Amino acid sequence: MQTDIREEHFFTTALDITVILKTVPEEAERISLEAMNAKSIVARAGDAARTIQPIANEADELARNIIALVGKIQANAIDITRSSLTEFTEEIAMQHFGRARALGSKAQFVTSIDPVILAANMRFHELHKDVADHVRTLSRILEEIEAILLAATIIISKFRLEVAIGGAAYRQNFETLVAKFEDAVNTIRGRTSDSRKILERSRRKIEG
Amino acid sequence: MMKATTLFEGSAHNWVLFARDPDKPPSIIDTNQYMIVSGNRTILLDPGGIELFAPMLAAIVDYVPVDTIKDLFASHQDPDIISSLGLWDRTLSDATLHAPWMWEGFIRHFGCQKIAYDPLPDEGKSITVGSAELVFIPAHYVHSSGNFSVYDPVAKILMSGDIGAALLPADAPMFVGNFNEHIPTMKLFHQRWMPSNKAKNDWIRRVRELDIEMLAPQHGAIYTGDNIGRFLDWFEALEVGIAIPG
């Protein structure tokens, strides 16, 4: 009976993104852990590794920022799911009202359905705007994470440079740390990029 | 279009039956929906399932504007009775649903935010729609544990819910003709859906005291004239709650 119902809604997009980003906080925790390890090595190495300390602090801060942003994404995804499901329900209601209007086109009081259709239409557009606002917020948070990951690339380069020009005593430890750090950053970048692709594809389908 | 049949035309109110929707998906049971119009006020009795909402609304506006519907009645909680509630909730303003008190928390799952819920007490009660008085007669355990029939003392119509229901083909007549030929279409339904002989007999006893010209079930065909007494006699003699081999 239901026809012309859109095949895609943002509640599935939000759920997909939540699943994709599920492991990002763990990766960010890894970065934080490696930063703490770096600080610990710095403490042992003394002056020989003093320049590593601020880089480790930056890495730790970066990790915490990513964790906070993923938390915001999860909260936003719940809002999108809720709004989008309500929008979906309203869309189905509009289908029923439209069908009644068509079936009763010759009925004596058929125009009395029109205010009902108008009200449903207004509710639907309000909800649609609500969903669009949440999607924009989600997009902005993903952009923030991408910006942090760009900063992470710089931190990694600085880290490598400091390790290269620093003393040889702890070089191996720092190189292992920076490799793990880079690995975690790359994993987060991949997941963020996948999320953005899903979000954009869904936006194009729904808006197009 | 859903078939509409005027059952009663009085000086102050009318009864209309909506049923036999030709576009109904074959997998869902056919249902009878009733509308009583009195002046500029309308009540829908067992307004039906969500699948039938659109044809039902289309059929109604051939008689009255939507904004005259101020009352709904649900005899019990089943989806074929009232799963359209969420859509009526979006359609009506200042409306009240009269339904058994015990199903309120359940029926609200269909969506009931704007519509007020009037919880019917076990002993039943009367309401006035326009100038028509309607009496909610207890019909508990026939079949639902919280269940009412509706009696109109002026039209002398008893809307009996699932009591008297029959499973008929889509093109079946709206009124029972030969009662004996009708029995096979309702026997299993009553034996299986009605769980209690005691409750059944209690309902029959109360209904026999009423002056009834039409017994109007929620499925199947309407009983008129002598067929009402034949049905009550048949139902009284029927052992119910026994359709599963023990």
Interface residues (C-beta under 8 A of the other chain):
Chain A: M1 T89 A93 H96 F97 R99 A100 R101 A102 L103 G104 A107 Q108 F109 V110 S112 I113 V116 A119 A120
Chain B: M1 P25 I50 E51 F53 A54 P55 M56 L57 A58 A59 V61 D62 Y63 V64 P65 V66 D67 G86 L87 R90 T91
